[in-house]
Amino acid sequence: MSRVVVFGLDNKAEGEIERIVDRGWMLAGNRSVEGGGETAISLTADMAAKPFLQFGRMVLISHDKLPNWAGVLDPPWNASEPLSVAAYNAEYLLSLRCPDEPAFFEGSVGAIASKIVDQLNADDDLFVRIGDVSQADPTPRQETLDGRTYWDQLKALLSRSDCEMQTRAEKDAEGRLIIYLDIARRIGMDTGFLYADGPEGNATFSDLALEGPIVNRVIGTGDESGPMSRLRTAPMVDEASGGQYRMRSEVVQFQNVREPATLEAYSKAYLAYGAQPRFSFLVNVIDKGEAFANARLGNSVLVHISKAYLPGGVQGWRGRARILAMAYTEEENLLSARLELV
């Protein structure tokens, strides 16, 4: 049973309930996962009568071996038994608002994200703050915000710049819940920790798949209306991928790119992502030793899968993979994660 702390519009705790809550964490910006997430919190009739349970309020759940989970209560609310309310991952706050009019920003990914957060909080404070952006791509770029939500536009910026983001929920000295946005080229650290199956293992594996499409020759273009004025890169080629899988080309158009250096950086990132098939799988982590403590978004871990059958006659696999998303099933004390080959 989890202690679910509910915060008022000033992001200070107003009350709490105890419920079993399944919850998850997901990277934003990484092309292999969507970012965000949601869950449902079941309620008793007595709980539903609590005045602090209201739409737009934040909730916080802590666990001694897992990261804090913060969410936003919002519709749907199931008003007949079984009673429940939806809770959306903290990133949902950025989807509540959109720019009133187009805005043009220049700077690094971290600088532009900071300006987006400033606009997000302009009408009234959502207590979203820029966190650690020291490892984000420093390349100067230009971005024009349109009428889409800040969440949609920030995700697009992260994806184009080959950066990732995680939310970090912490309380400040005054007890207010603050949601920090950490942005880096690669979130997480290389742990060296081993997840292995077998009788003495600490994990089981499923849904092993190699996915495409494979793209190893890329030309990037801008979105200018006239073909003569449109920015365009020279062909970028991954020779190793072409030699192994045949040459596969694509012309990719990037929105709101006005600088050749930015277009080149976006195109290189696109090529790097597509040059190899992506080997991904699910792992069910057994709460043994430090298995839960090493499971964090973006972390690189060692993996040993005894029953993997890969192209080229490969049987069994051992290597490094990154954690892109996690989900915790509380009643079973089960941590599941989506991993992808480094």
KASUL-V656276 format. One record per residue. N is the residue number from 0. RES is the residue in one letter. OMEGA is omega in radians with two decimals (NA if undefined). Layout:
N & RES & OMEGA
N & RES & OMEGA
This chain:
0 & M & -3.11
1 & S & 3.00
2 & R & -3.10
3 & V & -3.12
4 & V & -3.10
5 & V & -3.06
6 & F & 3.10
7 & G & -3.13
8 & L & 3.03
9 & D & -3.14
10 & N & 2.95
11 & K & -3.04
12 & A & 3.11
13 & E & -3.11
14 & G & 3.13
15 & E & 3.04
16 & I & 3.07
17 & E & -3.12
18 & R & 2.93
19 & I & -3.06
20 & V & 2.97
21 & D & -3.03
22 & R & -3.06
23 & G & 3.12
24 & W & -3.10
25 & M & 3.05
26 & L & 2.96
27 & A & 3.12
28 & G & 3.10
29 & N & -3.02
30 & R & -3.09
31 & S & 3.11
32 & V & -2.99
33 & E & -3.01
34 & G & -3.14
35 & G & -3.12
36 & G & 3.13
37 & E & 3.06
38 & T & 3.07
39 & A & 3.10
40 & I & 3.12
41 & S & -3.08
42 & L & 2.91
43 & T & 3.12
44 & A & 3.12
45 & D & 3.12
46 & M & -3.11
47 & A & 3.14
48 & A & -3.14
49 & K & -3.09
50 & P & -3.11
51 & F & 3.05
52 & L & -3.05
53 & Q & 3.13
54 & F & 3.11
55 & G & -3.14
56 & R & 3.10
57 & M & 3.01
58 & V & -3.14
59 & L & 3.07
60 & I & 3.13
61 & S & -3.14
62 & H & -3.03
63 & D & -3.13
64 & K & -3.06
65 & L & 3.11
66 & P & 2.98
67 & N & 3.03
68 & W & 3.11
69 & A & 3.13
70 & G & -3.13
71 & V & 3.05
72 & L & 3.14
73 & D & 3.13
74 & P & 0.14
75 & P & 2.99
76 & W & 3.11
77 & N & -2.95
78 & A & 3.01
79 & S & -3.06
80 & E & 0.03
81 & P & -3.10
82 & L & 3.10
83 & S & 3.06
84 & V & 3.10
85 & A & 3.04
86 & A & -3.06
87 & Y & 3.12
88 & N & -2.98
89 & A & 3.11
90 & E & -3.13
91 & Y & 3.12
92 & L & -3.11
93 & L & 3.12
94 & S & -3.12
95 & L & -3.03
96 & R & 3.09
97 & C & 3.13
98 & P & 3.06
99 & D & -3.12
100 & E & -3.13
101 & P & 3.13
102 & A & -3.11
103 & F & -3.13
104 & F & 3.04
105 & E & 3.08
106 & G & 3.10
107 & S & 3.09
108 & V & -3.14
109 & G & -3.13
110 & A & 3.14
111 & I & 3.10
112 & A & 3.11
113 & S & 3.10
114 & K & 3.08
115 & I & 3.13
116 & V & 3.09
117 & D & 3.11
118 & Q & -3.14
119 & L & -3.07
120 & N & -2.97
121 & A & -3.08
122 & D & 2.95
123 & D & -2.93
124 & D & 3.01
125 & L & 3.10
126 & F & 2.97
127 & V & -3.11
128 & R & 2.99
129 & I & 3.13
130 & G & -3.12
131 & D & 3.08
132 & V & -3.06
133 & S & -3.13
134 & Q & 3.11
135 & A & 3.13
136 & D & -3.11
137 & P & -3.08
138 & T & 3.07
139 & P & 3.14
140 & R & 3.12
141 & Q & -3.14
142 & E & 3.04
143 & T & 3.10
144 & L & 3.10
145 & D & -3.03
146 & G & 3.11
147 & R & 3.12
148 & T & 3.08
149 & Y & 3.13
150 & W & 3.13
151 & D & -3.08
152 & Q & 3.08
153 & L & 3.08
154 & K & 3.14
155 & A & 3.10
156 & L & -3.13
157 & L & -3.11
158 & S & -3.13
159 & R & -3.07
160 & S & 3.13
161 & D & 3.06
162 & C & 3.13
163 & E & -3.14
164 & M & 2.95
165 & Q & 3.03
166 & T & 3.14
167 & R & -3.06
168 & A & 3.12
169 & E & 3.05
170 & K & 3.14
171 & D & -3.06
172 & A & -3.14
173 & E & 3.10
174 & G & 3.13
175 & R & 3.10
176 & L & -3.13
177 & I & 3.08
178 & I & 3.13
179 & Y & 3.08
180 & L & 3.09
181 & D & -3.09
182 & I & 3.13
183 & A & 3.01
184 & R & 3.06
185 & R & 3.07
186 & I & 3.02
187 & G & -3.09
188 & M & 3.09
189 & D & -3.02
190 & T & -3.01
191 & G & -3.12
192 & F & -3.05
193 & L & 2.93
194 & Y & -3.06
195 & A & 3.06
196 & D & -3.12
197 & G & -3.05
198 & P & -3.12
199 & E & -3.05
200 & G & 3.13
201 & N & -3.09
202 & A & 2.92
203 & T & -3.02
204 & F & 3.11
205 & S & 3.08
206 & D & 3.10
207 & L & -3.10
208 & A & 2.95
209 & L & -3.01
210 & E & 3.10
211 & G & 0.03
212 & P & 3.05
213 & I & 3.09
214 & V & -3.10
215 & N & 3.00
216 & R & -2.99
217 & V & 2.90
218 & I & 3.11
219 & G & 3.10
220 & T & 2.99
221 & G & -3.10
222 & D & 3.09
223 & E & -3.03
224 & S & -3.10
225 & G & -3.12
226 & P & -3.13
227 & M & -3.11
228 & S & -3.05
229 & R & 3.06
230 & L & -3.09
231 & R & 3.09
232 & T & 2.92
233 & A & 3.11
234 & P & 3.06
235 & M & -2.97
236 & V & 2.96
237 & D & -3.03
238 & E & -3.12
239 & A & 3.12
240 & S & 3.13
241 & G & 3.14
242 & G & -3.12
243 & Q & -2.99
244 & Y & -2.97
245 & R & 3.14
246 & M & -3.12
247 & R & -2.97
248 & S & 3.11
249 & E & 2.98
250 & V & -3.01
251 & V & 3.11
252 & Q & 3.12
253 & F & -3.09
254 & Q & 2.97
255 & N & 3.08
256 & V & -3.07
257 & R & -3.10
258 & E & 3.13
259 & P & -3.12
260 & A & 3.10
261 & T & 3.13
262 & L & 3.13
263 & E & 3.14
264 & A & 3.12
265 & Y & -3.10
266 & S & 3.09
267 & K & 3.12
268 & A & 3.12
269 & Y & 3.13
270 & L & -3.12
271 & A & 3.14
272 & Y & -2.99
273 & G & -2.99
274 & A & -3.14
275 & Q & 3.01
276 & P & -3.07
277 & R & 3.13
278 & F & -3.11
279 & S & -3.11
280 & F & 3.04
281 & L & 3.04
282 & V & 2.96
283 & N & -3.04
284 & V & 3.09
285 & I & -3.10
286 & D & -3.08
287 & K & 3.13
288 & G & -3.10
289 & E & -3.05
290 & A & 3.11
291 & F & -3.03
292 & A & -3.13
293 & N & -3.14
294 & A & 3.10
295 & R & -3.14
296 & L & 3.07
297 & G & -3.11
298 & N & 2.98
299 & S & -3.13
300 & V & 3.00
301 & L & -3.08
302 & V & 3.02
303 & H & 3.13
304 & I & -3.05
305 & S & -3.06
306 & K & 3.04
307 & A & -3.11
308 & Y & -2.99
309 & L & 3.14
310 & P & 3.14
311 & G & 3.09
312 & G & -3.13
313 & V & 3.09
314 & Q & -3.01
315 & G & -3.09
316 & W & 3.04
317 & R & -3.12
318 & G & -3.13
319 & R & 3.11
320 & A & -3.13
321 & R & 3.11
322 & I & -3.10
323 & L & -3.12
324 & A & 3.12
325 & M & 3.08
326 & A & -3.11
327 & Y & 3.05
328 & T & -2.92
329 & E & -3.06
330 & E & 3.14
331 & E & -3.03
332 & N & -3.07
333 & L & 3.05
334 & L & 3.09
335 & S & -3.11
336 & A & 3.01
337 & R & -3.13
338 & L & 3.09
339 & E & -3.13
340 & L & 3.05
341 & V & NA
